[in-house]
Amino acid sequence: MRSWQRLSIIFGVLLLISMVMTRLQLVAPTALSSATAPLTQLGLVGADNLRHALSSIVEGRRTAAEVEALTRQNEELRQKNTQLSVELSRLRQVVQITSTQAPNAVGLAQVVAVDPSPLLARLTINKGGADGVQVRMPVTVPAGLVGQVVAVSAHKATVVSLVDPESSVGVTLTGNRGGRGIAVGSPPDRLKVQFSSGVNVRVGDLLVTSSLGGVYPVGIRVGVVEKVLPLGPNDVTRTVIVRPTVDVGAVEDVTVLGRL
């Protein structure tokens, strides 16, 4: 076959293909657009959902951070409120003591240690000579007498409580019934009081400090008579067992009074 014949055939084939493609172009754009429209819409919706999801994540993290910050602030405020409540309670204790027991309060102190010995009942408080605390100063709480200071350092002091065997305090019956006695410590948690045999003391009587000894202000509650021991034929004194009004093992804050 000659060259011009081959070229004619190739030209004819290309012309045919061109005509076919041109005809298809008249239909293809609409059909293709209709076919791809759902896919395009799906892509737009997906992109929009993704954008909202990312926004939600960012907003959630911001909200979580704000909640965490507010939680910290709330905890700090709660702690400050607790501290203020404690300080207010301590202030009320001092006011109550100065108005009902003695006006010469040196200050409030915290119990920082308790003697572990079962035979002794001594406390260590966090106020000392630098705070005006001195030996023989009474120590008390609103419920009653705790004891007295027996040793002092610059910022701490040792208090011997009423139930310590080395403690003694002058007491009397309330209600103008007379009868003075000396209460001494009887470990682990009681007092023994010696009264004259003629004193009519009964179970349930309240004992308060008297002027004997000159250490404690008069009228501070000491304890309640728990038991009256029977008199022997030759006894000239009556012994009673007293439960202190203050449980020294549960005391946290005490008020130190100035010396008389």
C-alpha positions, 0 to 999 in steps of 0.5 A: 500500500502506498504512503498516501493511501496509508496517510488517508486512512490514518486521517480518516480514523482520526477524523472519526475519533474527533467526531465521536469525541465532539458528540460525547462532549455535548452529553458528558459534562451534564452526566458527569456533573450529575454523577459527581454532585453527591460526592461533592456535597458529601465532601462539603458536609464532611469538611463542615463537620470536621471544622465543627469537630475541631472547634468543639475540641478547642472549645472543650480544652478551653472550657476544661482549662477554665474549670481547672482554674476555677477549681483551684481558686475554689480550693484556695478560697475554701482553705482560706475560709477554713483558716479564718474560721479557726482564727475566729474560733480562737479569738472567741475562746480568748474573749470568752476566757477573759470575760468569764475566767480572768481578764489578764490573758497573755495570748493563745497557744497551740498544743504541739506535743503531748508527753507519751508517758502514762504516768505524766500528763504534760503538754508542749505549747508553741509560745514561750518567753519571747511571747511573754509566757513565764513559769507558773502562769495558768493555762486554761480553755473555756471548759475549765482549767488545764494546768500551769506552765512549769518550763519555758524556752524562747518559743515553747513552754511545758505545761503540767496538767491537773492530772499530772502527779506533780500538780496541785490546785486549791479547790472549793465547792460551788454554790457558796457551800464552803469547803476548801481542799487541795486537788492533786493529779491521779494518773491517768485521768483523775484528781484526788481531793482532800476535804475536811471530814466535816465538809458535805461533799456529794457526787456530782458537785462541781469544784472550782479554783480557790484562792489557796496557793495564789497561782490560779484565778478564783472560780475556774472550773476544775472538775466534777466529783465522781466518787466520795470515799468512805471515812475511816474511824480515825480519818480527819479528812475526806477523799473524793475522786474528781473527773476533770472538766477538761480532757487534756488529751483532746486539747488543741488550743489553750489560753495562757493567763498572766500571773496573779 
